[in-house]
Amino acid sequence: MPPRHGPDRQILEESAIWPKHHQVYLVLRQQILDGTWGPEAPLPGEMALAAQFGVSRITIRKAMERLTQEGSVERLRGRGTFARRDPGVSPVGASLSGNFENLMALGLKTDVAVIEFGYLRAPADVCAAMQRPEGTVMQRVVRVRSLEGQPFSHLTTWLPEEIGRSFTREDMERISLLRLIERSGHRVQSARQTISARLATPDVARLLQIEPGEALISVNRTVSDAEGRPVERIFGLYRPDTYEHETSFERSADEATRVWNT
């Protein structure tokens, strides 16, 4: 049975920044990932989908062509179009709230490409987070991390200049940044972060091999050492189709509070 959207129609945003065929593609891809369309029964035909989304058959055809090219669907002559969610493709699976040892292990399992590396005056918000005077020069690095050739994160980091000068661009391509920070004499102890969502700008989309305007998980984190001094400010953008955020909860021991602790 096809999913129902209001009165049997998926309403697309006329004012969206991407064309309708891309909106259809995003919705269908998400439905495939969610298991709405399984591999046993074919998806509705072009005419049915066009009616469901309120668009032309040409729009549906463009969306299906992209889904076919990326392997999300398979067209079988005389049988129809079937969802093909590859069970071998799984999210990176490391928790964004995981401990530092897990994050270091992640650095050993994935590949990193350094896109930008340099020193410049940090923005006011970065200086405030790092507890430095406005206009302080810091190391700024942009990296893209990949797993088995598939990029999944775009990371912009700011480090105090004295820490940044202790390693090279080449070091960042083969050694975890947390290990490099600790090698400089700062034992990483704690971090505070916020998680939200952002749309991919064209430059980020190109590096992550997605379309401009697609949604990304946005993580802003400030890392501090054992003395409580901020040693890193990081802005991370993650592809939600390759990265999961997992958090564990335990009920508070105080029955009166009735809250969950992370």
N, C-alpha and C positions, 0 to 999 in steps of 0.2 A: 504494500500500500504506500503511495507517495505521501510525504509529510504534508500536513495542512498548515497553511499560513493565512490566518485571518479567514476571509471568505474565499478560500482556495486560491489565493494569489500571494506571491512574495513581492512586496512593494519595494522597489529600488529607489534610491535617493536621486532625484533629478539634479540636485546641487552638489553631488559627490565630486571629488577631485579626480576620480578615475572614470573611464567610460563604462557603459552598462555591461558590455561583454566581460569586463574584468570583475565587476560586481557579481555577475552570475558565476563566474569561475570561482571566486572566493567562497561564495555560499555553498556551491556544490562540493568544492574541495573539503570544506569544513564538515559537511554532512557525511562525506566519505570517511574522513578521519574519525568522526563520532560514531560511525557504524550505522547511520541512518540508511545508507544504501549498502547492502551486502553483496557478496560475490555470487550468490545463488540465483537471484532474479535480476533481469535487466532494468536499467533506469528507464524512465518514461521516454518516449520518442521526442523528436524536436518540436513537433506541433504541441504536444502536451506540456512540455517545459516552457515553450513560448507563452502559452496561455497562463501557466502557473506564475511566471515571472512578469507577465505583461509586457513582453518585448517581442521583437521580430525573430523569425527562424534564423536569419543571418547572425544575429547576436548570439543565439544559442549555439550555432555552429562554430563560431569563433571561440567560445568558451570551451566547447567540447574538444576542439582541436588542440587547445593548450593542455587540457587534462590528459588527452591521449599522448601528446608529446612527452609529458613528464611521467607517464606510466600510471596515473591515477585511475584511468579507465582503459578498457580494451574493447574495441569494436569487432564483433564476430559476425561475419556475413550470414545473413539469414536468421540470426538469433537475437541481435540487438547489442547494446552497449552495457558492459558490466563493470562494476567498481572493482578496483584492484589495489587494495591497500597492502603494501609490501610488508609482511611481518618481520622482515629482516631489518627494516629501517625503524629504529627506536630512538627516543630522545636521549640526550646526553645523560640525563638522569641524576646529575649531581644537584643536591639541594642548594639553593641560593642562600639558605641560612645554615649550611653545613659548617662543621668546624674547620679550622685552618689546615689541619692535616689532610682532610678530604680535598680541600681546594688545591693544596700542593700536589696531591696525587693526580688531580685533574690536569694540572699543568704537565705532568709527565706522560699522560696518555693522549694528549691532543697536540696538534701542530699549530704554531703561531707565526703569523707574518707581520712584521713591523712595517706599517704604512708611513708613519711620520715619526721623527725623533728629533727633538731639539730643546732649546731653552729660551723662554720668553716670560714676560711679565704675566702673572696669573690674573684672571678676572677677580673682581671684588668678592664674589661669593665663594670662590675657591680659597682665597686668602683668609676669609673669615672662618671657613671650615677647618683650615689648616693652622689657625691661630697665628697667622703671620700678618705683618703690616701690608696695607694695600700697595700694589705695585711690585711685590716681591717676585724676583725671578725664580722660576721653578722649572723642573724638567717636565715636558709634556710629550707623551707618546701615544700614538694611535695604533692599535693592533687589531687583527682579525684572527680569531681562533677557529680551527676546523677540526672535524673528526672524520677520518676516512675520506678526506677530500671535500667534505661538505662544510662550508662555513656556517657557524651557528652563533657567533657573538662578535660584536664590534665594541672595543674597549678603549676609552680615552682616560689616561691616568696622569695625575699630577703628583710629583714627588718633590720634597725639599731638594734644593740644588746640591747640597753636600752629600745626600744619599745618591742622587742621580749620577754624580760625577764618579762614583765608585765602580761603575760598570759601563759596558759599551752596548751599542745597538745589537751587535752580534750576540752578546750575552743574553739579551732579552728574547732572542729567537730560539734559545736552547735550554734556558734555565727559568724556572718559575720566578715570577716577580717577587713573591713573598720570600723565596729563598734568597734572592738578591738583596732585599731589604734587610733580612736578618744577617746576611754576610757582611753588611755595612756596619753591624754592631747594634742593631735595634731589634730586640726580641718582640715580635708581634704578639699582642695580648688580647685586643678587643676590637670591635667594629660596630658601627651604627649604620643602618641603611634604610632606605625607603624604596618601595616597589610600586610602580605605576605602569602606564602604557603610553606609547608614543607611536606616531606614524613615521615610516621610513622616508627620509629625505632621499633625493636621487643619488647622492654620493654614497650614502650608507646602503641603499638598495643595491647599487652596483656591486659593492664589496660582498654583500651577503647573498647575492644572486637571487634577489626577489624583485617584485615590482614596486616602484615608488608609491607611497601611500599605504602600504600594507602595515598592519599593526605589529608592534614589537613590545616585548617585555622590557621595561626600563628600570634599571637598578642603580641607585646612587648610594655609594658607600664611603664612609670615612674610617680608615684603619688607624689604630693607635698602638704604641708600643707599651712595654711593661711599666714605664714611667708616666703613662697617660698622654704622651706627646703624639699628635697626629703625624703619621709618616706617609700616608697615601690618601688621595682623593680620587675615586674612580667612578666613571660614568659608563655603565654597561648597557648595551642594547642586544637583546637575545631574540632569535627567531622562535616563536612559540611552537612551531611544528617540530623543532628539534631539541627543545629545552623545556624541562618541567620544573616547577617550583614545588618542593615538597617540604612540609612542616609537620613536626610531631607535636601532639598535645597530650597533656596529662591533667586530670582534674585536680584542682587545688585541694590540699589536705584540710583546709578550713571549710567545713561543710556550710558555714554561714555565708560564705562569699559566693558559692555556686558559680565559679568562673573556671576557665581553662587556662593553664600555663603552657607556654611554648617551650 
